[in-house]
Amino acid sequence: MKYLDYACAYLLFLIGIVGILSTELWHPQGAVLDTPILWILISMFNLLRLRNGYCVAGLKVFCIGANLAGLVMEVVRFKMFGPFTLIQGMPILGATIFSMAQKREP
């Protein structure tokens, strides 16, 4: 289960990097860097959560909030851009579920 959580976090990081590179190289019309940067930040918070567990005060709440904010953004983008964002939103959904489901480690 932890490996799947790591996979979601690294996949978010990879999607963010690819999004930044594609925006920089091809300059698609209407493309901005806010979404890929948000994916990178969310993946960094999830990797911090996986690395430190829940020993850091408030980390669980912060990660859940960041994941839910990214998930809401993907829902809005789904309405605007169609099913392609659904594929990109799956790692965020997985990270949100893993953030809420994991138990506190000693």
DODRENVO-727203 format. One record per residue: residue number from 1; residue in one letter; x, y, z of N, C-alpha, C, O in turn. Coordinates in steps of 0.1 Angstrom, whole numbers. Example, Ala and Ser with C-alpha at 12.3 -4.5 7.8 and 13.67 -1.06 7.14 Angstrom:
<atoms>
ATOM resi resn   nc1   nc2   nc3  cac1  cac2  cac3   cc1   cc2   cc3   oc1   oc2   oc3
ATOM    1    A   132   -57    78   123   -45    78   132   -33    78   142   -33    85
ATOM    2    S   128   -22    71   137   -11    71   129     0    79   134    11    80
</atoms>
This chain:
<atoms>
ATOM resi resn   nc1   nc2   nc3  cac1  cac2  cac3   cc1   cc2   cc3   oc1   oc2   oc3
ATOM    1    M     8   -12     0     0     0     0     9    13     0     5    23    -6
ATOM    2    K    20    12     7    29    23     8    35    26    -6    38    37    -9
ATOM    3    Y    38    15   -13    44    17   -26    35    24   -36    39    32   -44
ATOM    4    L    22    21   -35    12    28   -43    11    42   -40     9    51   -48
ATOM    5    D    13    45   -27    13    59   -22    25    67   -28    24    78   -33
ATOM    6    Y    36    60   -27    48    66   -33    47    68   -49    51    78   -54
ATOM    7    A    40    58   -55    38    59   -69    29    71   -73    32    78   -83
ATOM    8    C    19    73   -65    10    85   -68    18    98   -66    16   107   -74
ATOM    9    A    26    99   -55    34   111   -53    44   114   -64    45   125   -69
ATOM   10    Y    51   103   -68    61   105   -79    54   107   -92    60   115  -101
ATOM   11    L    43   102   -95    35   104  -107    31   118  -108    31   124  -119
ATOM   12    L    26   124   -97    22   138   -96    34   147  -100    33   157  -107
ATOM   13    F    46   144   -94    58   151   -97    62   151  -111    65   161  -117
ATOM   14    L    61   139  -117    64   137  -131    54   144  -140    58   151  -150
ATOM   15    I    41   144  -137    31   151  -145    34   166  -144    32   173  -154
ATOM   16    G    38   171  -133    41   185  -131    53   189  -140    53   200  -146
ATOM   17    I    64   181  -139    75   184  -147    72   184  -162    77   193  -170
ATOM   18    V    65   174  -166    61   173  -181    52   184  -185    54   190  -196
ATOM   19    G    43   189  -176    35   200  -179    43   213  -180    40   221  -189
ATOM   20    I    53   215  -172    61   227  -173    69   226  -186    71   236  -193
ATOM   21    L    75   215  -189    84   214  -201    75   215  -213    80   222  -223
ATOM   22    S    63   210  -214    55   211  -226    51   225  -228    50   230  -239
ATOM   23    T    48   232  -217    44   246  -218    55   255  -223    54   264  -231
ATOM   24    E    67   252  -218    79   260  -221    83   257  -236    87   266  -243
ATOM   25    L    83   244  -240    88   241  -253    78   244  -265    82   249  -275
ATOM   26    W    65   241  -263    56   243  -274    46   255  -273    40   258  -282
ATOM   27    H    46   261  -261    38   273  -259    23   271  -264    19   279  -273
ATOM   28    P    16   261  -259     2   260  -264    -6   272  -260    -4   278  -249
ATOM   29    Q   -16   275  -268   -24   286  -265   -32   284  -253   -39   274  -251
ATOM   30    G   -32   294  -244   -40   294  -231   -33   286  -220   -39   284  -210
ATOM   31    A   -21   280  -223   -15   272  -212    -7   281  -202    -1   291  -206
ATOM   32    V    -9   278  -190    -2   286  -179     5   276  -170     3   264  -171
ATOM   33    L    14   281  -162    22   272  -153    16   270  -139    22   263  -131
ATOM   34    D     5   275  -136    -1   274  -123    -4   259  -119    -2   255  -108
ATOM   35    T   -10   252  -129   -14   238  -126    -2   229  -124    -2   221  -114
ATOM   36    P     8   229  -133    19   220  -131    27   223  -118    32   214  -111
ATOM   37    I    28   236  -115    35   240  -102    27   235   -90    33   231   -80
ATOM   38    L    14   236   -91     5   230   -80     7   215   -78     8   210   -67
ATOM   39    W     8   208   -90    11   194   -89    24   191   -82    25   181   -74
ATOM   40    I    34   198   -86    47   196   -79    47   199   -65    52   191   -57
ATOM   41    L    40   210   -60    39   213   -46    31   202   -39    35   198   -28
ATOM   42    I    21   197   -45    13   187   -38    21   174   -37    21   167   -26
ATOM   43    S    29   171   -47    37   159   -46    48   160   -36    52   151   -29
ATOM   44    M    54   172   -35    64   174   -25    58   173   -10    65   167    -2
ATOM   45    F    46   178    -8    40   176     5    37   162     8    39   157    19
ATOM   46    N    32   154    -2    30   140     0    43   132     2    43   123    11
ATOM   47    L    53   136    -5    66   129    -2    71   133    12    78   124    18
ATOM   48    L    69   145    16    73   149    30    65   141    40    70   136    50
ATOM   49    R    52   139    37    44   130    46    48   116    47    49   110    57
ATOM   50    L    52   111    35    57    97    35    70    95    41    73    85    48
ATOM   51    R    79   105    40    92   104    46    92   106    61    99    98    68
ATOM   52    N    84   115    66    83   118    81    72   111    88    71   112   100
ATOM   53    G    63   105    81    51   100    88    43   111    93    42   122    86
ATOM   54    Y    36   109   104    28   120   109    34   126   122    27   130   131
ATOM   55    C    47   125   123    54   130   135    54   145   135    54   152   146
ATOM   56    V    54   152   123    53   166   122    39   171   125    29   166   120
ATOM   57    A    38   181   135    25   185   139    18   192   127    23   201   121
ATOM   58    G     6   188   125    -3   194   114     0   190   100    -6   195    91
ATOM   59    L     9   180    98    12   176    85     1   169    78    -1   170    66
ATOM   60    K    -6   161    86   -17   153    80   -28   162    75   -33   161    64
ATOM   61    V   -32   172    83   -42   181    79   -38   190    67   -46   192    58
ATOM   62    F   -25   194    67   -20   202    56   -20   194    43   -23   199    32
ATOM   63    C   -16   181    44   -15   173    32   -29   170    26   -32   171    14
ATOM   64    I   -39   167    35   -52   165    31   -58   178    24   -65   177    14
ATOM   65    G   -55   189    30   -60   202    25   -54   205    11   -61   209     2
ATOM   66    A   -41   202     9   -35   204    -4   -40   195   -14   -43   199   -26
ATOM   67    N   -42   182   -10   -47   172   -19   -62   176   -24   -65   174   -35
ATOM   68    L   -70   180   -14   -84   184   -17   -84   196   -26   -93   197   -35
ATOM   69    A   -75   206   -24   -75   217   -33   -71   214   -47   -77   219   -56
ATOM   70    G   -61   205   -48   -58   200   -62   -69   192   -68   -71   193   -80
ATOM   71    L   -76   184   -60   -87   176   -65   -99   185   -70  -105   183   -80
ATOM   72    V  -101   196   -62  -112   205   -66  -108   212   -79  -116   215   -88
ATOM   73    M   -95   216   -80   -90   222   -93   -92   213  -105   -95   217  -116
ATOM   74    E   -89   200  -103   -91   190  -114  -106   189  -117  -109   187  -129
ATOM   75    V  -115   189  -108  -129   188  -111  -133   200  -119  -141   199  -129
ATOM   76    V  -128   212  -116  -132   224  -124  -126   223  -138  -132   227  -147
ATOM   77    R  -113   218  -138  -107   217  -152  -114   206  -160  -115   207  -172
ATOM   78    F  -120   196  -154  -127   186  -161  -139   192  -168  -143   189  -179
ATOM   79    K  -146   201  -161  -157   208  -167  -153   217  -179  -160   219  -188
ATOM   80    M  -141   222  -178  -136   231  -188  -129   224  -200  -132   227  -212
ATOM   81    F  -121   214  -197  -112   208  -207  -116   194  -211  -110   188  -221
ATOM   82    G  -125   187  -204  -129   174  -207  -122   163  -200  -115   165  -190
ATOM   83    P  -123   150  -206  -118   139  -199  -103   137  -198   -98   129  -190
ATOM   84    F   -95   145  -205   -81   144  -203   -76   147  -189   -67   141  -184
ATOM   85    T   -83   157  -183   -79   160  -169   -83   149  -159   -78   149  -148
ATOM   86    L   -92   141  -163   -96   130  -154   -84   120  -152   -82   115  -141
ATOM   87    I   -77   118  -163   -65   110  -162   -54   116  -153   -47   109  -146
ATOM   88    Q   -53   129  -154   -43   136  -146   -48   138  -131   -39   139  -122
ATOM   89    G   -61   137  -129   -66   138  -116   -66   125  -108   -67   126   -95
ATOM   90    M   -63   114  -114   -63   101  -107   -52   100   -96   -55    96   -85
ATOM   91    P   -40   105   -99   -30   104   -88   -33   113   -77   -30   110   -65
ATOM   92    I   -39   125   -79   -43   133   -68   -54   127   -60   -54   128   -47
ATOM   93    L   -63   120   -66   -74   113   -59   -67   102   -50   -71   100   -39
ATOM   94    G   -58    94   -56   -51    84   -49   -43    89   -37   -44    84   -26
ATOM   95    A   -36   100   -39   -29   107   -28   -38   112   -17   -35   111    -5
ATOM   96    T   -50   117   -21   -60   121   -11   -65   110    -3   -66   111    10
ATOM   97    I   -68    99    -9   -73    87    -2   -62    81     7   -65    78    19
ATOM   98    F   -50    81     3   -39    75    11   -36    85    23   -33    80    33
ATOM   99    S   -38    98    21   -35   107    32   -45   106    43   -42   107    54
ATOM  100    M   -58   103    39   -68   102    49   -69    88    55   -73    87    67
ATOM  101    A   -64    78    48   -66    64    53   -54    59    62   -56    50    69
ATOM  102    Q   -43    65    60   -31    60    68   -33    63    83   -37    73    87
ATOM  103    K   -28    53    91   -29    54   105   -16    61   110    -6    62   103
ATOM  104    R   -18    66   122    -6    73   128     4    63   132     1    53   138
ATOM  105    E    17    65   128    28    57   131    34    61   144    35    73   147
ATOM  106    P    40    51   152    46    55   164    60    62   162    66    66   172
</atoms>
